[in-house]
């Protein structure tokens, strides 16, 4: 996709896409973006688990907090 945009901006395009093609492309991009958004938290948890695998048995000091939703206000 990025190469196509680059070619378009460099005016190296054989023809502009038709509106129907643009509609299909925008739907496909939107679906892919939603899939990425859904997968991102899992990727972060997997990365954290892999990092902590090397520290099994170690003791750490810290505070445990709960995440809050965007609509919630953090407690002071």
C-alpha positions as MATLAB code, in Angstrom:
seq = 'XXXXXXXXXXXXXXXXXXXXXXXXXXXXXXXXXXXXXXXXXXXXXXXXXXXXXXXXXXXXXXXXXXXXXXXXXXXX';
ca = [
       0.000    0.000    0.000;
       2.773    2.445    0.901;
       4.456    1.886   -2.460;
       1.198    2.651   -4.251;
       0.797    5.882   -2.284;
       4.411    6.794   -3.029;
       3.918    6.201   -6.751;
       0.721    8.238   -6.651;
       2.459   11.145   -4.958;
       5.336   10.927   -7.439;
       2.745   11.114  -10.232;
       3.812    7.708  -11.525;
       0.304    6.383  -11.815;
      -1.153    4.957  -15.011;
      -4.669    6.104  -14.077;
      -6.601    7.218  -11.064;
      -8.633    4.470   -9.373;
     -12.361    4.375   -9.936;
     -14.698    5.289   -7.052;
     -15.775    1.633   -6.628;
     -12.141    0.592   -6.288;
     -11.569    3.309   -3.711;
     -14.594    2.113   -1.734;
     -13.299   -1.478   -1.720;
      -9.834   -0.307   -0.750;
     -11.124    1.845    2.114;
     -13.226   -1.043    3.461;
     -10.225   -3.395    3.307;
      -7.980   -0.863    5.050;
     -10.584   -0.289    7.767;
     -10.966   -4.027    8.407;
      -7.216   -4.489    8.634;
      -6.894   -1.525   11.022;
      -9.536   -3.027   13.335;
      -7.736   -6.394   13.295;
      -4.485   -4.669   14.249;
      -6.186   -2.777   17.091;
      -7.612   -6.028   18.454;
      -4.249   -7.826   18.243;
      -2.121   -5.088   19.819;
      -2.982   -5.809   23.487;
      -2.201   -9.509   22.983;
       1.158   -8.638   21.440;
       2.008   -6.426   24.412;
       1.068   -9.173   26.890;
       3.131  -11.741   24.979;
       6.143   -9.424   24.905;
       5.829   -8.783   28.658;
       5.518  -12.512   29.376;
       8.603  -13.303   27.282;
      10.560  -10.598   29.078;
       9.530  -11.853   32.511;
      10.235  -15.530   31.672;
      13.914  -14.876   32.349;
      13.053  -13.497   35.789;
      11.009  -16.390   37.207;
      11.778  -16.799   40.891;
      13.034  -13.242   41.369;
      11.359  -10.869   43.809;
      10.443   -7.291   42.902;
       9.158   -4.314   44.864;
       6.337   -2.284   43.381;
       2.726   -1.206   43.456;
      -0.040   -3.129   41.759;
      -2.602   -0.909   40.072;
      -5.697   -1.605   38.019;
      -6.087   -0.071   34.580;
      -8.990    2.296   34.137;
     -11.225    2.790   31.145;
     -10.931    6.005   29.153;
     -14.321    7.081   30.524;
     -13.184    6.583   34.131;
     -11.226    9.158   36.054;
      -8.024    7.917   37.703;
      -8.123    7.946   41.496;
      -5.880   10.521   43.172;
];
